[in-house]
Amino acid sequence: MITEKKQMNNLIRIKKAQSLLEYSIYIAMAAAAFAAMFFFFRNYTAARMRSNIDTIGLGEQYEPR
């Protein structure tokens, strides 16, 4: 009977560790997705801003006189 109780405790401990590992993997995947979205959004807005500025400036760069 004592060995059965130890086995149940070990099984519960293993399941808790597995759940913790799964949650940490999910959090890491979400963080990686947000990082990728941030870089994409940053590049997209920079390209969009450059396009708009080129339209306003007729494609010329500012040259001080």
PyMOL Python script that loads the backbone (N, CA, C, O; Angstrom):
from pymol import cmd

cmd.read_pdbstr("""\
ATOM      1  N   MET A   1       0.815  -1.188   0.000  1.00  0.00           N
ATOM      2  CA  MET A   1       0.000   0.000   0.000  1.00  0.00           C
ATOM      3  C   MET A   1       0.861   1.256   0.000  1.00  0.00           C
ATOM      4  O   MET A   1       0.496   2.254  -0.621  1.00  0.00           O
ATOM      5  N   ILE A   2       1.970   1.222   0.671  1.00  0.00           N
ATOM      6  CA  ILE A   2       2.849   2.390   0.713  1.00  0.00           C
ATOM      7  C   ILE A   2       3.467   2.630  -0.660  1.00  0.00           C
ATOM      8  O   ILE A   2       3.618   3.779  -1.075  1.00  0.00           O
ATOM      9  N   THR A   3       3.817   1.588  -1.353  1.00  0.00           N
ATOM     10  CA  THR A   3       4.408   1.767  -2.677  1.00  0.00           C
ATOM     11  C   THR A   3       3.406   2.340  -3.666  1.00  0.00           C
ATOM     12  O   THR A   3       3.773   3.124  -4.541  1.00  0.00           O
ATOM     13  N   GLU A   4       2.131   1.949  -3.529  1.00  0.00           N
ATOM     14  CA  GLU A   4       1.098   2.502  -4.410  1.00  0.00           C
ATOM     15  C   GLU A   4       0.949   4.002  -4.174  1.00  0.00           C
ATOM     16  O   GLU A   4       0.761   4.765  -5.122  1.00  0.00           O
ATOM     17  N   LYS A   5       1.033   4.424  -2.925  1.00  0.00           N
ATOM     18  CA  LYS A   5       0.904   5.838  -2.591  1.00  0.00           C
ATOM     19  C   LYS A   5       2.092   6.614  -3.161  1.00  0.00           C
ATOM     20  O   LYS A   5       1.915   7.713  -3.686  1.00  0.00           O
ATOM     21  N   LYS A   6       3.294   6.058  -3.062  1.00  0.00           N
ATOM     22  CA  LYS A   6       4.484   6.700  -3.627  1.00  0.00           C
ATOM     23  C   LYS A   6       4.370   6.804  -5.144  1.00  0.00           C
ATOM     24  O   LYS A   6       4.739   7.820  -5.734  1.00  0.00           O
ATOM     25  N   GLN A   7       3.859   5.750  -5.767  1.00  0.00           N
ATOM     26  CA  GLN A   7       3.696   5.774  -7.216  1.00  0.00           C
ATOM     27  C   GLN A   7       2.690   6.840  -7.639  1.00  0.00           C
ATOM     28  O   GLN A   7       2.899   7.524  -8.641  1.00  0.00           O
ATOM     29  N   MET A   8       1.612   6.988  -6.892  1.00  0.00           N
ATOM     30  CA  MET A   8       0.615   8.011  -7.208  1.00  0.00           C
ATOM     31  C   MET A   8       1.209   9.404  -7.030  1.00  0.00           C
ATOM     32  O   MET A   8       0.969  10.292  -7.849  1.00  0.00           O
ATOM     33  N   ASN A   9       1.979   9.597  -5.967  1.00  0.00           N
ATOM     34  CA  ASN A   9       2.624  10.893  -5.751  1.00  0.00           C
ATOM     35  C   ASN A   9       3.605  11.217  -6.879  1.00  0.00           C
ATOM     36  O   ASN A   9       3.667  12.354  -7.345  1.00  0.00           O
ATOM     37  N   ASN A  10       4.360  10.227  -7.310  1.00  0.00           N
ATOM     38  CA  ASN A  10       5.306  10.435  -8.411  1.00  0.00           C
ATOM     39  C   ASN A  10       4.560  10.749  -9.706  1.00  0.00           C
ATOM     40  O   ASN A  10       4.989  11.607 -10.478  1.00  0.00           O
ATOM     41  N   LEU A  11       3.460  10.068  -9.943  1.00  0.00           N
ATOM     42  CA  LEU A  11       2.671  10.305 -11.147  1.00  0.00           C
ATOM     43  C   LEU A  11       2.091  11.723 -11.147  1.00  0.00           C
ATOM     44  O   LEU A  11       2.096  12.403 -12.173  1.00  0.00           O
ATOM     45  N   ILE A  12       1.600  12.154 -10.004  1.00  0.00           N
ATOM     46  CA  ILE A  12       1.050  13.508  -9.897  1.00  0.00           C
ATOM     47  C   ILE A  12       2.160  14.536 -10.102  1.00  0.00           C
ATOM     48  O   ILE A  12       1.952  15.539 -10.786  1.00  0.00           O
ATOM     49  N   ARG A  13       3.320  14.304  -9.528  1.00  0.00           N
ATOM     50  CA  ARG A  13       4.454  15.224  -9.675  1.00  0.00           C
ATOM     51  C   ARG A  13       4.901  15.310 -11.135  1.00  0.00           C
ATOM     52  O   ARG A  13       5.218  16.396 -11.621  1.00  0.00           O
ATOM     53  N   ILE A  14       4.928  14.182 -11.832  1.00  0.00           N
ATOM     54  CA  ILE A  14       5.319  14.168 -13.249  1.00  0.00           C
ATOM     55  C   ILE A  14       4.302  14.931 -14.089  1.00  0.00           C
ATOM     56  O   ILE A  14       4.679  15.676 -14.994  1.00  0.00           O
ATOM     57  N   LYS A  15       3.002  14.748 -13.792  1.00  0.00           N
ATOM     58  CA  LYS A  15       1.973  15.459 -14.556  1.00  0.00           C
ATOM     59  C   LYS A  15       2.049  16.967 -14.325  1.00  0.00           C
ATOM     60  O   LYS A  15       1.826  17.742 -15.255  1.00  0.00           O
ATOM     61  N   LYS A  16       2.362  17.395 -13.095  1.00  0.00           N
ATOM     62  CA  LYS A  16       2.507  18.820 -12.815  1.00  0.00           C
ATOM     63  C   LYS A  16       3.704  19.396 -13.568  1.00  0.00           C
ATOM     64  O   LYS A  16       3.629  20.499 -14.109  1.00  0.00           O
ATOM     65  N   ALA A  17       4.798  18.653 -13.601  1.00  0.00           N
ATOM     66  CA  ALA A  17       5.990  19.112 -14.319  1.00  0.00           C
ATOM     67  C   ALA A  17       5.715  19.200 -15.817  1.00  0.00           C
ATOM     68  O   ALA A  17       6.172  20.129 -16.483  1.00  0.00           O
ATOM     69  N   GLN A  18       4.974  18.243 -16.338  1.00  0.00           N
ATOM     70  CA  GLN A  18       4.638  18.254 -17.757  1.00  0.00           C
ATOM     71  C   GLN A  18       3.757  19.461 -18.079  1.00  0.00           C
ATOM     72  O   GLN A  18       3.961  20.119 -19.099  1.00  0.00           O
ATOM     73  N   SER A  19       2.793  19.753 -17.232  1.00  0.00           N
ATOM     74  CA  SER A  19       1.926  20.912 -17.453  1.00  0.00           C
ATOM     75  C   SER A  19       2.725  22.207 -17.410  1.00  0.00           C
ATOM     76  O   SER A  19       2.510  23.096 -18.234  1.00  0.00           O
ATOM     77  N   LEU A  20       3.636  22.317 -16.465  1.00  0.00           N
ATOM     78  CA  LEU A  20       4.472  23.509 -16.363  1.00  0.00           C
ATOM     79  C   LEU A  20       5.334  23.674 -17.611  1.00  0.00           C
ATOM     80  O   LEU A  20       5.494  24.786 -18.116  1.00  0.00           O
ATOM     81  N   LEU A  21       5.882  22.584 -18.103  1.00  0.00           N
ATOM     82  CA  LEU A  21       6.690  22.629 -19.318  1.00  0.00           C
ATOM     83  C   LEU A  21       5.844  23.037 -20.522  1.00  0.00           C
ATOM     84  O   LEU A  21       6.292  23.836 -21.344  1.00  0.00           O
ATOM     85  N   GLU A  22       4.647  22.509 -20.636  1.00  0.00           N
ATOM     86  CA  GLU A  22       3.772  22.870 -21.750  1.00  0.00           C
ATOM     87  C   GLU A  22       3.418  24.349 -21.709  1.00  0.00           C
ATOM     88  O   GLU A  22       3.456  25.023 -22.739  1.00  0.00           O
ATOM     89  N   TYR A  23       3.080  24.856 -20.547  1.00  0.00           N
ATOM     90  CA  TYR A  23       2.735  26.272 -20.428  1.00  0.00           C
ATOM     91  C   TYR A  23       3.923  27.166 -20.760  1.00  0.00           C
ATOM     92  O   TYR A  23       3.757  28.209 -21.392  1.00  0.00           O
ATOM     93  N   SER A  24       5.116  26.766 -20.339  1.00  0.00           N
ATOM     94  CA  SER A  24       6.295  27.583 -20.636  1.00  0.00           C
ATOM     95  C   SER A  24       6.586  27.578 -22.135  1.00  0.00           C
ATOM     96  O   SER A  24       7.034  28.590 -22.675  1.00  0.00           O
ATOM     97  N   ILE A  25       6.342  26.469 -22.809  1.00  0.00           N
ATOM     98  CA  ILE A  25       6.524  26.415 -24.260  1.00  0.00           C
ATOM     99  C   ILE A  25       5.493  27.306 -24.950  1.00  0.00           C
ATOM    100  O   ILE A  25       5.825  28.008 -25.905  1.00  0.00           O
ATOM    101  N   TYR A  26       4.248  27.284 -24.478  1.00  0.00           N
ATOM    102  CA  TYR A  26       3.211  28.154 -25.057  1.00  0.00           C
ATOM    103  C   TYR A  26       3.572  29.628 -24.889  1.00  0.00           C
ATOM    104  O   TYR A  26       3.400  30.424 -25.812  1.00  0.00           O
ATOM    105  N   ILE A  27       4.063  29.982 -23.728  1.00  0.00           N
ATOM    106  CA  ILE A  27       4.446  31.375 -23.475  1.00  0.00           C
ATOM    107  C   ILE A  27       5.611  31.777 -24.367  1.00  0.00           C
ATOM    108  O   ILE A  27       5.627  32.887 -24.899  1.00  0.00           O
ATOM    109  N   ALA A  28       6.585  30.891 -24.538  1.00  0.00           N
ATOM    110  CA  ALA A  28       7.721  31.194 -25.414  1.00  0.00           C
ATOM    111  C   ALA A  28       7.272  31.346 -26.865  1.00  0.00           C
ATOM    112  O   ALA A  28       7.769  32.217 -27.578  1.00  0.00           O
ATOM    113  N   MET A  29       6.344  30.514 -27.300  1.00  0.00           N
ATOM    114  CA  MET A  29       5.839  30.627 -28.676  1.00  0.00           C
ATOM    115  C   MET A  29       5.078  31.933 -28.871  1.00  0.00           C
ATOM    116  O   MET A  29       5.203  32.571 -29.916  1.00  0.00           O
ATOM    117  N   ALA A  30       4.294  32.334 -27.881  1.00  0.00           N
ATOM    118  CA  ALA A  30       3.553  33.591 -27.975  1.00  0.00           C
ATOM    119  C   ALA A  30       4.518  34.771 -28.004  1.00  0.00           C
ATOM    120  O   ALA A  30       4.316  35.716 -28.768  1.00  0.00           O
ATOM    121  N   ALA A  31       5.564  34.728 -27.181  1.00  0.00           N
ATOM    122  CA  ALA A  31       6.548  35.809 -27.176  1.00  0.00           C
ATOM    123  C   ALA A  31       7.270  35.897 -28.516  1.00  0.00           C
ATOM    124  O   ALA A  31       7.522  36.996 -29.010  1.00  0.00           O
ATOM    125  N   ALA A  32       7.602  34.762 -29.105  1.00  0.00           N
ATOM    126  CA  ALA A  32       8.261  34.767 -30.412  1.00  0.00           C
ATOM    127  C   ALA A  32       7.332  35.324 -31.487  1.00  0.00           C
ATOM    128  O   ALA A  32       7.776  36.050 -32.376  1.00  0.00           O
ATOM    129  N   ALA A  33       6.049  34.990 -31.408  1.00  0.00           N
ATOM    130  CA  ALA A  33       5.086  35.514 -32.384  1.00  0.00           C
ATOM    131  C   ALA A  33       4.953  37.032 -32.248  1.00  0.00           C
ATOM    132  O   ALA A  33       4.901  37.742 -33.252  1.00  0.00           O
ATOM    133  N   PHE A  34       4.898  37.528 -31.017  1.00  0.00           N
ATOM    134  CA  PHE A  34       4.807  38.971 -30.817  1.00  0.00           C
ATOM    135  C   PHE A  34       6.063  39.685 -31.295  1.00  0.00           C
ATOM    136  O   PHE A  34       5.980  40.780 -31.853  1.00  0.00           O
ATOM    137  N   ALA A  35       7.221  39.078 -31.083  1.00  0.00           N
ATOM    138  CA  ALA A  35       8.467  39.683 -31.557  1.00  0.00           C
ATOM    139  C   ALA A  35       8.487  39.751 -33.082  1.00  0.00           C
ATOM    140  O   ALA A  35       8.888  40.763 -33.656  1.00  0.00           O
ATOM    141  N   ALA A  36       8.058  38.686 -33.729  1.00  0.00           N
ATOM    142  CA  ALA A  36       8.011  38.679 -35.197  1.00  0.00           C
ATOM    143  C   ALA A  36       7.018  39.716 -35.706  1.00  0.00           C
ATOM    144  O   ALA A  36       7.288  40.402 -36.692  1.00  0.00           O
ATOM    145  N   MET A  37       5.876  39.834 -35.042  1.00  0.00           N
ATOM    146  CA  MET A  37       4.883  40.830 -35.446  1.00  0.00           C
ATOM    147  C   MET A  37       5.433  42.236 -35.252  1.00  0.00           C
ATOM    148  O   MET A  37       5.170  43.118 -36.069  1.00  0.00           O
ATOM    149  N   PHE A  38       6.193  42.459 -34.185  1.00  0.00           N
ATOM    150  CA  PHE A  38       6.759  43.777 -33.931  1.00  0.00           C
ATOM    151  C   PHE A  38       7.725  44.170 -35.041  1.00  0.00           C
ATOM    152  O   PHE A  38       7.663  45.291 -35.544  1.00  0.00           O
ATOM    153  N   PHE A  39       8.618  43.261 -35.429  1.00  0.00           N
ATOM    154  CA  PHE A  39       9.587  43.567 -36.481  1.00  0.00           C
ATOM    155  C   PHE A  39       8.884  43.787 -37.821  1.00  0.00           C
ATOM    156  O   PHE A  39       9.255  44.689 -38.573  1.00  0.00           O
ATOM    157  N   PHE A  40       7.879  42.976 -38.124  1.00  0.00           N
ATOM    158  CA  PHE A  40       7.133  43.159 -39.363  1.00  0.00           C
ATOM    159  C   PHE A  40       6.430  44.506 -39.368  1.00  0.00           C
ATOM    160  O   PHE A  40       6.484  45.231 -40.362  1.00  0.00           O
ATOM    161  N   PHE A  41       5.773  44.847 -38.272  1.00  0.00           N
ATOM    162  CA  PHE A  41       5.042  46.109 -38.183  1.00  0.00           C
ATOM    163  C   PHE A  41       5.997  47.298 -38.276  1.00  0.00           C
ATOM    164  O   PHE A  41       5.681  48.301 -38.916  1.00  0.00           O
ATOM    165  N   ARG A  42       7.164  47.189 -37.637  1.00  0.00           N
ATOM    166  CA  ARG A  42       8.145  48.271 -37.692  1.00  0.00           C
ATOM    167  C   ARG A  42       8.621  48.495 -39.124  1.00  0.00           C
ATOM    168  O   ARG A  42       8.688  49.636 -39.581  1.00  0.00           O
ATOM    169  N   ASN A  43       8.948  47.434 -39.825  1.00  0.00           N
ATOM    170  CA  ASN A  43       9.411  47.563 -41.205  1.00  0.00           C
ATOM    171  C   ASN A  43       8.290  48.064 -42.118  1.00  0.00           C
ATOM    172  O   ASN A  43       8.536  48.861 -43.024  1.00  0.00           O
ATOM    173  N   TYR A  44       7.076  47.604 -41.884  1.00  0.00           N
ATOM    174  CA  TYR A  44       5.939  48.023 -42.694  1.00  0.00           C
ATOM    175  C   TYR A  44       5.689  49.521 -42.521  1.00  0.00           C
ATOM    176  O   TYR A  44       5.503  50.237 -43.504  1.00  0.00           O
ATOM    177  N   THR A  45       5.684  49.994 -41.276  1.00  0.00           N
ATOM    178  CA  THR A  45       5.412  51.410 -41.057  1.00  0.00           C
ATOM    179  C   THR A  45       6.544  52.272 -41.597  1.00  0.00           C
ATOM    180  O   THR A  45       6.286  53.360 -42.113  1.00  0.00           O
ATOM    181  N   ALA A  46       7.786  51.820 -41.493  1.00  0.00           N
ATOM    182  CA  ALA A  46       8.902  52.594 -42.039  1.00  0.00           C
ATOM    183  C   ALA A  46       8.785  52.698 -43.559  1.00  0.00           C
ATOM    184  O   ALA A  46       9.001  53.774 -44.118  1.00  0.00           O
ATOM    185  N   ALA A  47       8.451  51.610 -44.228  1.00  0.00           N
ATOM    186  CA  ALA A  47       8.302  51.628 -45.682  1.00  0.00           C
ATOM    187  C   ALA A  47       7.121  52.504 -46.087  1.00  0.00           C
ATOM    188  O   ALA A  47       7.195  53.237 -47.074  1.00  0.00           O
ATOM    189  N   ARG A  48       6.052  52.426 -45.338  1.00  0.00           N
ATOM    190  CA  ARG A  48       4.869  53.239 -45.645  1.00  0.00           C
ATOM    191  C   ARG A  48       5.179  54.727 -45.465  1.00  0.00           C
ATOM    192  O   ARG A  48       4.777  55.556 -46.281  1.00  0.00           O
ATOM    193  N   MET A  49       5.895  55.056 -44.395  1.00  0.00           N
ATOM    194  CA  MET A  49       6.257  56.447 -44.148  1.00  0.00           C
ATOM    195  C   MET A  49       7.201  56.962 -45.232  1.00  0.00           C
ATOM    196  O   MET A  49       7.052  58.087 -45.708  1.00  0.00           O
ATOM    197  N   ARG A  50       8.169  56.137 -45.619  1.00  0.00           N
ATOM    198  CA  ARG A  50       9.095  56.541 -46.675  1.00  0.00           C
ATOM    199  C   ARG A  50       8.348  56.779 -47.989  1.00  0.00           C
ATOM    200  O   ARG A  50       8.644  57.731 -48.711  1.00  0.00           O
ATOM    201  N   SER A  51       7.384  55.914 -48.296  1.00  0.00           N
ATOM    202  CA  SER A  51       6.596  56.070 -49.517  1.00  0.00           C
ATOM    203  C   SER A  51       5.801  57.376 -49.494  1.00  0.00           C
ATOM    204  O   SER A  51       5.756  58.103 -50.487  1.00  0.00           O
ATOM    205  N   ASN A  52       5.178  57.664 -48.360  1.00  0.00           N
ATOM    206  CA  ASN A  52       4.412  58.902 -48.238  1.00  0.00           C
ATOM    207  C   ASN A  52       5.312  60.133 -48.331  1.00  0.00           C
ATOM    208  O   ASN A  52       4.940  61.125 -48.958  1.00  0.00           O
ATOM    209  N   ILE A  53       6.466  60.077 -47.725  1.00  0.00           N
ATOM    210  CA  ILE A  53       7.392  61.215 -47.770  1.00  0.00           C
ATOM    211  C   ILE A  53       7.906  61.420 -49.195  1.00  0.00           C
ATOM    212  O   ILE A  53       8.049  62.557 -49.646  1.00  0.00           O
ATOM    213  N   ASP A  54       8.181  60.334 -49.899  1.00  0.00           N
ATOM    214  CA  ASP A  54       8.617  60.454 -51.290  1.00  0.00           C
ATOM    215  C   ASP A  54       7.519  61.063 -52.160  1.00  0.00           C
ATOM    216  O   ASP A  54       7.803  61.818 -53.090  1.00  0.00           O
ATOM    217  N   THR A  55       6.276  60.735 -51.857  1.00  0.00           N
ATOM    218  CA  THR A  55       5.161  61.308 -52.618  1.00  0.00           C
ATOM    219  C   THR A  55       5.066  62.814 -52.380  1.00  0.00           C
ATOM    220  O   THR A  55       4.859  63.586 -53.316  1.00  0.00           O
ATOM    221  N   ILE A  56       5.216  63.217 -51.138  1.00  0.00           N
ATOM    222  CA  ILE A  56       5.133  64.646 -50.808  1.00  0.00           C
ATOM    223  C   ILE A  56       6.318  65.401 -51.398  1.00  0.00           C
ATOM    224  O   ILE A  56       6.150  66.502 -51.922  1.00  0.00           O
ATOM    225  N   GLY A  57       7.515  64.821 -51.318  1.00  0.00           N
ATOM    226  CA  GLY A  57       8.718  65.501 -51.777  1.00  0.00           C
ATOM    227  C   GLY A  57       9.029  65.281 -53.243  1.00  0.00           C
ATOM    228  O   GLY A  57      10.107  65.661 -53.700  1.00  0.00           O
ATOM    229  N   LEU A  58       8.133  64.688 -53.982  1.00  0.00           N
ATOM    230  CA  LEU A  58       8.308  64.380 -55.403  1.00  0.00           C
ATOM    231  C   LEU A  58       9.558  63.542 -55.654  1.00  0.00           C
ATOM    232  O   LEU A  58      10.209  63.680 -56.689  1.00  0.00           O
ATOM    233  N   GLY A  59       9.887  62.677 -54.703  1.00  0.00           N
ATOM    234  CA  GLY A  59      10.992  61.751 -54.869  1.00  0.00           C
ATOM    235  C   GLY A  59      12.367  62.365 -54.674  1.00  0.00           C
ATOM    236  O   GLY A  59      13.372  61.696 -54.914  1.00  0.00           O
ATOM    237  N   GLU A  60      12.439  63.610 -54.248  1.00  0.00           N
ATOM    238  CA  GLU A  60      13.735  64.272 -54.070  1.00  0.00           C
ATOM    239  C   GLU A  60      14.121  64.271 -52.602  1.00  0.00           C
ATOM    240  O   GLU A  60      13.267  64.334 -51.718  1.00  0.00           O
ATOM    241  N   GLN A  61      15.411  64.199 -52.361  1.00  0.00           N
ATOM    242  CA  GLN A  61      15.907  64.301 -51.007  1.00  0.00           C
ATOM    243  C   GLN A  61      16.100  65.771 -50.647  1.00  0.00           C
ATOM    244  O   GLN A  61      16.314  66.624 -51.509  1.00  0.00           O
ATOM    245  N   TYR A  62      16.019  66.036 -49.356  1.00  0.00           N
ATOM    246  CA  TYR A  62      16.218  67.392 -48.876  1.00  0.00           C
ATOM    247  C   TYR A  62      17.693  67.743 -48.983  1.00  0.00           C
ATOM    248  O   TYR A  62      18.548  66.996 -48.506  1.00  0.00           O
ATOM    249  N   GLU A  63      17.988  68.851 -49.593  1.00  0.00           N
ATOM    250  CA  GLU A  63      19.371  69.337 -49.696  1.00  0.00           C
ATOM    251  C   GLU A  63      19.389  70.799 -49.222  1.00  0.00           C
ATOM    252  O   GLU A  63      18.814  71.672 -49.873  1.00  0.00           O
ATOM    253  N   PRO A  64      20.044  71.057 -48.097  1.00  0.00           N
ATOM    254  CA  PRO A  64      20.092  72.439 -47.609  1.00  0.00           C
ATOM    255  C   PRO A  64      20.896  73.308 -48.580  1.00  0.00           C
ATOM    256  O   PRO A  64      21.867  72.849 -49.180  1.00  0.00           O
ATOM    257  N   ARG A  65      20.482  74.549 -48.722  1.00  0.00           N
ATOM    258  CA  ARG A  65      21.153  75.447 -49.666  1.00  0.00           C
ATOM    259  C   ARG A  65      22.091  76.369 -48.970  1.00  0.00           C
ATOM    260  O   ARG A  65      22.740  77.193 -49.614  1.00  0.00           O
TER     261      ARG A  65
END
""", "prot")
cmd.dss("prot")
cmd.show_as("cartoon", "prot")
cmd.util.cbc("prot")
cmd.orient("prot")
